Amino acid sequence: MHGLWSGVGKPKMNCFLTPMVDELVRLKQDVLTWTAPSGSVVKTVINLDLIVADSVARPLLQNFKQFNGTYGWGFCMHKGSLVQKGVGYVRTYPVGNAPPQPLLHSQSLQFAAHADECGSPVFGVKGVTPLYQIPGLQYCHWLQPRIYAFGTTRCCTTVS
């Protein structure tokens, strides 16, 4: 399953995601039954385990602040700090003596509900996303950067 937005500007994520989420929820609840070529009946449950998105699309899907905003990393409770670079500033997430506390699934749900109530982001979470409705999806784990995927892609596409 994939999605591609070709409209002007960024997509309205509720509109963009809701049909896919509704279908995934239905497929999870209503087991997919089909007949194999051998004639046996097979029952299949569809699960969404991973979403691949770049650093610009990921916060839109999560309804989080982008990586250059306060608490914009999205995987931990690190506020980040602004560092001057050239004529501007960049946000960095330096790790000191103790690594930052990870953002847990249960926390992201609480922060999203609170952000919707108060109308402003809570620890970088801007509000609820339709993806919360997908059963069994551990929200803070399915959109983590997969560094090994980049290495695999580079390896598989290198021409000697």
Number of C-alpha atoms within 10 A of each C-alpha: 6 6 8 7 10 8 7 6 7 10 14 10 15 15 10 15 16 15 11 17 19 15 12 21 17 14 15 18 12 13 13 13 11 12 10 9 7 6 8 9 11 11 11 13 12 14 14 16 12 14 15 14 15 10 13 10 13 20 21 18 18 24 22 25 22 20 20 16 17 20 24 23 23 26 19 18 17 22 19 19 16 15 11 10 9 7 5 8 12 14 19 18 18 12 10 7 6 6 11 15 10 13 18 16 16 11 14 25 18 15 20 25 17 18 19 15 10 11 11 14 19 20 22 27 28 23 24 21 19 19 21 17 14 19 14 11 16 16 20 19 15 14 21 15 16 12 8 9 11 11 11 10 10 11 10 9 9 7 6 3
